[in-house]
């Protein structure tokens, strides 16, 4: 900006300022004259940079999982939150092995090709860490009856997710307008198997019934407080034995016990 051109000099001619003539007089571009006469016109808005912390994303996980719909929502971290703001934090937590991303998927083989990347759940790599960060009182942990279904359900799902990840299984879930299956696994031979997770012995599931009617899987898995079994084409796996599920065992339809 040329400092030798003052506004006072430029407006001596009154309201009818000839910018081109003034530009020739001062040997400059007419835009230089215009900037002197109309400084507000050329002011640039300062971009506000939003600083985010990976801890903000990490600390939001208990709140994300405590919802009935556990799909990750950026607005829970902060109002107006988007994937542009928090996407890198999620990727960092996942790559560091601190958080586990379970991505929504359609049904097909390979399942990776049918993932809907914009929809996902975010679990912690360790259920004990989730319990601590959620500030569950020790009495609640020891007494299942003291926990409501949503609270105990999020701990159970996180436990199953972390065990699946440890065993090298894919983390995906399926959802329709009225139904949701907690996990959809792909076996070594390419079988697509729905896994329903229940916290107790009440294993009735409308979602699993709807899934079976629509996709007719070779068999289904139900993880619950019940013991091993195989009935109505559903393999029952007790919560303590989730470690038995891996890519090889998924190809076995018989009871894992």
Beta strands, then each sheet from edge to edge (+ up, - down):
strand 1: 99-105
strand 2: 115-124
strand 3: 172-175
strand 4: 180-181
strand 5: 183-186
strand 6: 192-197
strand 7: 220-224
strand 8: 229-231
strand 9: 234-238
sheet 1: 2+ 1- 3- 4+
sheet 2: 5+ 6- 7- 9- 8+
end
